[in-house]
């Protein structure tokens, strides 16, 4: 049992962000909280700003937050309290006046000036967390707020770092901070780890004096920039650990959490270990209403990677944006209510601790108004709020089965943060993320669960591991591969795209895949790409184990040469683009299984590898397409979530294995079981939830 308090009324709390000071005005709160509670929501979230909470040095003006707790308690609502000292929101203006050197500095030496964003209209973050005043003055506010509210009976969660990330200059071309405090901290970090001679060997320099050592100021300096970014990751973790320790020393009872974005960032995996739970934020509009609803798989990917990174698998969907992207004086397609409820049900099926929507009223102070709101500008409920309320009531009806247990999958997809960082130095982060999720998209659509793993996690027990663009072969990941091969003889590895092409310090490998060329029996002969012209000319045909496959979108590939007892298993014209080791345990496709197919893993290739590994979907689906998820109920049986993402009703037969009975949990009716399967009908853009008792 976790040390922190869980929600007293429900195993799956659903709530909404409400107060981003200073809006909405306090005169609206009482009526709004009554409507929020009537809708079945249990939590209201306050997103605070440092310069609002401490308008003068040591003067904490928190009467509005006191009122928030009081009114929330009156209406039976718990409070999720954010303390925004970094990433979002400005430090107080008086603090910048006292410490002008607290501003972030870009790689050109230019300090950040005052700025704003849709989320921070009254001041975006321009201060650097490496300045001593951040911990001194920010720590004082943190301790004051935690001590002030820790004994409130309706306090549920401390949000310690929203969108946790390093200090970035406002106009820094995507490079981190170069202020004097950060540079001094970096040099101290280097000197703790290297002698000057060791540093020279690492970065291929001839420094003769530590005074000459400076951080790199261009992504083209790959070797040194990778080291500088590594420092920033570890530095960020140190700041987060400090914040958690300060809060926990005062309040050991409540949950401390931080969250990421909907796509992984290189520091997420390290940061997630130091808070009680992890999570993400995401948009909801134009998903089901698009021509292709199956990119919803990307949301499921976010859920699975958050569960994998969270301590003991604990995660929240922290922000489902309850509407369109920023609106203002022009507008984008608004979310259909069923897009919100589909994401809510997917969150539950993903094993989340709870779910929060963003936000209740429009953000009146910025061009996010109208935008991510459940209520209209006049505060009246929208169809989105009514649909969410109905879904929350249905979820409450499942409480005897909650919390769910997510059994380990047989398939793993390896996310390697350092390789993502390497891709980013060449402006290819989007390419990395698309390839990371490509195979997952296909597995999800076909009901095959996959866990998202990092090198720090245990890979044993998986029957099939995909390694997309594991380009930077550092010591940790190399050791994990070797240990998996030695200790988990039933595990097969499938490398995709760029594999072991770089050494741990960022140098190109002289014998890729770095450290494994001889063991896997493969040599990299060359590199090339399939172009739009090649596709038009028909020079895009892959010969594969599942037959001839046409590449439909441009992509790059490595030309491979089998060595020893390895064999070629795929060719593009006369060039070998896939090799399999003699023992069959290692396969390398020199192109990713999705880049040449519109960023979706090619089903015959992906499912062929799954079948070779002896893996079958946990739920067999016959009939109209449904996306299924199988979980263990607290009552001991199994729950089948069946999502219909299509515009027409789906009729299908579901076979979750040997069962003796099944019930429809949303209608309360029994379902006829024959030969371990049962018939279902699910309306468009809806979900069915079925409880199956094992035979």
C-alpha positions, -999 to +999 in steps of 0.1 A: +000+000+000+014+034-009+024+057+019+003+086+005-034+089+009-058+077-018-091+092-027-115+083+001-146+079-021-136+062-053-107+040-067-107+060-099-111+097-092-120+120-122-115+157-118-110+190-136-085+219-136-104+249-124-084+279-111-054+293-130-051+325-110-066+350-113-094+334-134-122+325-131-132+352-106-140+340-071-177+350-073-183+321-097-168+294-077-196+283-054-221+277-083-194+261-104-183+237-077-219+226-071-222+218-109-188+201-109-198+178-081-233+172-096-215+160-128-198+133-107-163+149-108-144+145-075-113+167-078-106+204-087-071+214-096-055+248-089-026+258-113-007+284-094+019+310-104+048+321-082+045+358-091+008+357-081+014+339-048+043+360-036+038+395-050+064+410-026+094+394-010+082+371+018+046+382+014+025+352+006-010+362-006-030+330-006-065+340+005-079+329-028-064+294-024-078+293+012-112+300-003-107+273-029-101+247-003-131+259+018-156+259-011-143+226-025-148+210+009-183+224+011-192+206-021-174+174-013-145+180-037-109+171-032-081+196-042-051+190-064-027+217-056+001+227-080+031+247-069+046+262-101+082+272-095+095+261-129+086+254-165+053+273-164+050+308-150+074+336-140+093+340-108+083+373-091+094+404-108+110+417-076+132+386-075+145+394-110+151+430-100+171+417-070+190+391-090+193+402-127+217+373-133+188+349-125+176+351-161+183+323-185+209+330-212+209+316-247+239+302-265+247+337-279+250+351-244+217+370-246+196+370-213+159+362-216+135+392-214+100+392-201+077+370-222+043+353-222+025+322-236-011+310-239-006+292-206+012+320-189-003+353-202+010+373-173+046+361-175+064+331-188+094+315-170+126+333-178+145+324-146+171+297-143+168+270-116+206+269-112+206+303-096+209+299-057+179+322-053+156+296-069+161+272-041+163+298-015+132+319-023+113+292-042+120+267-014+106+292+011+073+295-009+072+257-014+076+250+023+050+277+033+024+264+009+029+227+019+028+235+056-003+258+051-024+231+034-010+197+044-037+192+071-066+202+049-090+172+049-097+175+012-061+179+000-054+150-024-023+156-045+007+179-047+016+188-082+052+197-078+064+202-113+040+206-142+057+197-175+090+190-158+119+202-180+153+219-178+156+257-178+154+268-215+160+304-227+129+319-242+147+325-275+174+299-274+169+280-306+161+249-286+194+249-267+196+249-229+207+277-206+242+292-207+240+315-177+271+318-154+255+297-128+247+268-152+281+270-167+298+268-133+275+239-123+284+221-155+321+225-150+318+213-114+299+183-127+326+175-152+354+178-126+336+154-103+336+128-131+367+134-152+403+144-149+413+169-176+430+140-195+399+118-192+377+147-205+400+151-234+397+114-243+359+116-240+354+147-262+385+144-284+401+177-272+435+189-261+426+211-232+455+221-210+436+241-184+401+238-169+396+275-175+394+267-212+366+242-208+332+257-219+299+240-229+293+236-266+270+261-283+260+242-314+243+209-321+269+203-347+294+196-319+277+163-314+301+147-289+303+176-265+266+186-268+256+150-258+277+154-227+262+189-220+226+175-224+234+146-202+244+171-175+212+189-179+192+157-175+210+148-143+208+185-131+171+185-137+167+153-117+187+168-088+163+198-088+133+176-088+146+154-060+153+185-039+117+198-044+102+164-035+124+161-004+115+196+008+078+189+004+079+154+018+098+165+049+068+186+058+040+163+044+048+126+041+012+116+036+001+131+003+010+121-032+038+140-048+038+140-086+051+156-118+041+151-154+055+149-189+041+156-224+022+132-247+054+123-264+085+111-244+114+135-236+149+122-228+147+132-191+113+116-184+125+082-176+150+095-149+126+120-134+097+096-131+116+075-105+116+103-080+079+111-076+050+090-065+033+091-098+038+102-134+016+112-163+011+134-193-012+160-211-029+156-244-054+172-268-087+155-277-100+173-308-101+159-343-093+123-333-124+103-339-137+129-363-107+127-386-106+104-417-085+079-397-093+075-360-066+049-354-039+075-345-056+072-311-029+045-307-005+074-299-026+082-268-025+046-257+012+046-262+015+076-239-005+057-213+017+026-215+050+045-214+037+065-184+027+033-166+061+018-174+080+049-161+058+055-130+069+041-097+052+007-092+032+016-124+014+045-109+003+072-133-024+097-140-038+112-172-032+146-158-046+168-186-072+157-212-078+190-229-116+193-229-118+211-263-100+224-292-065+239-295-062+276-286-091+295-299-091+333-295-105+353-324-105+323-348-114+287-340-105+251-348-126+220-348-141+215-314-138+181-296-167+158-301-180+147-266-172+111-275-136+120-281-133+130-245-151+100-232-131+076-254-099+090-239-114+087-204-122+050-209-088+044-225-072+060-194-091+036-172-082+006-193-046+018-193-045+012-155-044+049-145-048+060-109-072+087-121-079+112-147-081+150-149-096+172-176-083+206-186-103+227-179-138+236-165-143+272-176-126+289-205-092+306-198-106+341-200-071+358-197-055+344-229-062+331-264-069+297-249-103+313-244-125+298-258-106+266-260-100+237-237-132+241-217-161+219-205-183+248-197-193+276-221-181+312-218-212+319-197-205+290-175-234+268-187-226+231-193-217+220-229-225+186-244-189+177-235-196+181-198-229+161-200-212+133-219-183+132-194-207+132-165-225+101-180-192+083-185-181+091-149-213+076-136-207+045-156-172+042-143-184+045-108-206+015-115-174-005-120-158+003-086-160-033-074-136-042-101-112-014-095-083-008-094-074-029-124-044-050-128-024-047-160-006-080-166+029-079-182+028-081-220+047-106-241+059-078-265+082-050-254+092-018-273+124-003-262+126+035-258+162+048-256+163+084-243+200+090-254+192+079-289+162+103-290+186+130-279+211+121-307+183+123-333+173+157-318+208+171-325+201+165-362+166+180-360+150+145-363+131+142-330+098+138-348+113+111-370+125+093-339+091+096-321+072+084-352+094+053-355+092+047-318+054+045-320+051+029-355+051-008-345+030+001-314+003+015-336-002-017-354+000-039-323-026-018-306-050-019-335-048-057-335-053-061-298-017-071-290-005-055-258+031-040-257+050-027-227+073+004-233+107-003-218+139+016-212+174+002-206+170+006-168+141-018-168+140-056-168+137-071-203+136-107-192+104-127-198+094-109-230+091-131-260+097-103-285+115-070-282+114-042-308+144-018-307+135+012-330+164+034-338+186+024-308+214+043-324+236+053-295+252+021-280+260+033-245+272+010-217+238+006-200+219-004-231+247-027-244+248-045-210+210-048-211+211-065-245+239-088-235+221-098-202+188-104-220+205-127-246+222-146-218+195-148-192+163-148-212+168-175-239+132-173-251+135-136-260+138-125-297+152-090-306+142-070-336+163-039-343+147-013-366+165+014-385+195+030-369+210+004-346+244+007-329+257+032-354+272+055-327+294+048-298+284+059-263+301+093-266+285+102-300+312+092-324+302+071-354+310+035-348+339+021-368+322-014-369+284-010-364+264-023-348+288-011-321+299-040-299+277-066-317+288-068-353+306-101-348+281-116-324+251-109-346+269-116-379+263-083-398+282-056-414+269-022-425+278-017-462+262+016-469+232+039-465+206+052-489+169+061-491+137+055-510+126+087-526+093+099-540+108+093-575+117+057-566+081+051-555+067+066-587+090+044-608+082+012-589+117+010-574+102+006-539+095-032-536+108-051-506+112-088-509+104-101-473+096-133-455+059-124-459+062-117-496+067-087-518+059-054-500+056-020-515+070+010-496+045+038-498+063+067-483+099+079-485+124+065-460+160+060-454+177+026-449+210+009-441+224-016-466+234-047-446+257-076-453+253-109-435+284-124-420+291-159-407+259-180-403+236-150-405+213-148-435+196-120-456+158-120-451+148-089-470+160-071-501+153-038-519+164-046-554+199-060-552+205-045-517+201-065-485+181-044-459+174-071-433+195-098-417+188-125-392+214-142-370+220-179-373+202-188-340+172-167-351+172-146-320+183-114-336+168-096-366+178-063-380+157-043-405+179-015-419+147+005-422+121+009-396+089-011-400+068+020-402+088+049-419+081+035-454+045+029-446+031+063-435+046+059-400+024+028-392+040-005-387+033-026-418+008-052-406+022-083-425+058-075-413+049-067-377+023-094-372+046-119-390+073-113-364+047-116-336+035-149-350+070-162-354+075-155-316+044-176-309+023-146-296-014-143-301-039-115-292-053-120-257-088-114-271-097-129-305-120-106-325-141-119-354-164-095-373-163-058-374-131-041-362-128-034-325-097-025-304-096-046-273-078-044-240-078-072-214-073-065-177-076-084-144-105-074-122-102-069-084-128-095-081-105-121-098-119-124-133-110-105-164-123-073-179-125-069-217-126-033-230-138-032-266-135+002-284-154+009-316-136+038-333-156+036-365-186+057-376-210+027-377-221+002-352-198-029-348-209-064-344-182-089-335-175-121-316-150-118-288-129-147-276-109-139-244-100-175-238-115-201-215-144-185-197-176-199-181-197-167-180-197-131-192-216-099-182-220-066-198-210-041-171-225-011-188-259-025-193-260-050-164-270-078-186-257-113-190-240-123-222-244-157-238-211-176-239-205-203-264-171-221-269-154-194-247-166-165-268-196-141-270-213-118-294-213-080-289-228-049-305-211-016-298-224+017-311-202+041-331-174+058-311-184+039-280-169+013-256-182-020-242-169-034-209-174-071-202-166-090-171-155-126-178-152-153-151-126-179-159-136-215-166 
